[in-house]
Amino acid sequence: MSSKSGAFIALFVMVSVALLPICSIDAESTEAFTYKALLDDNALLVYDEVAAISTFTDPEKDFSIVLKNNRTFEDIESARSYGNSAVQNALAAEYYSNPMMTYLWDLPAKGVDVTTEVGMVKVIDMEDGSEIVSYYAKSVAFKLQNSSRVQVTDESLKALNQAISQFSVSGTTDAEKVRSIISIVSGIAATEDKEGAISNIYDAAVTRSTSSMGAAMLFTQLCQINKIHCLTVAGDVVISTLKETKGGWNYVYIDSEKGYQWFIVDSHFCSAAGISGQNVSITAGDETYTMMSAHNTDLNLKEKNYLTVPKLATGKYVPPGGFSFLELYGGQMMIAVIGVVIIAGLYYALRTGNY
């Protein structure tokens, strides 16, 4: 085929791609689920105190937080248990919401000990003069230690921020941006967690080798930068054959044919599934799963918490107004057009002798 024929074919393909439609911008959502919204007032005190950390290079941070005395218990142990629960729930919510919080990177593999100071309340029954004693969690104290694997310094944090800034997310709508982020994160090498350790965003962004939890953390961070409401979700990824302390994936809250809905994304083990609802089928090996059955949610870290996740959409993601004709059949049409152009070019070359 002559160079002129080849140039004609290349130009035709580029023009055809350029004519594919551009979707309109999604509306902003204001009622999305957050882990923080699940916390009671005392857990919120802890959450906000941890979130206020301004420097991240100290080896450890000590916290002592006075709680609101609005919950009483019949015994001291119940009051202590409540204080511990307030801390564990707050830290878990922070861990899943803020991938850059270095002091929490080890939480799935390393627990946090909590000391609860208990107060006592005595009430006299006005009718019979009997004394009623109850107890409350007066304050909590705990210590957070920086990552045991990543040496957190000004230099390493700078490297992390620079690495994240180098990821280029494309797209106009939230769905397009999510697909772009899936493509970015799916290109990062998958690795197994070592015993007693777990990957984090530093592994995913800087070393470019991570388990699914580090990938999920990077996904969340890129969504936050691009103003897409996203959750890091954790549990057992049954389609994975890798050893992981805790498997991770993501939920995204984006505009769809049925309004704003939550969809599941696993950019590490089944990126081809894209933006999916809970009943979307995927194949791993010889088995077929739904996205929900392939991802068994368990948000407990080293310590238990009461966090939950929102309800997912059911089927495959469909944009507002549905897919256009070109979105549904554009790929097939493009292949057909390229085939026709190639055949026409070959026919022309044979007829004219320009091989």
Disulfide bonds with the S-S distance in Angstrom:
none
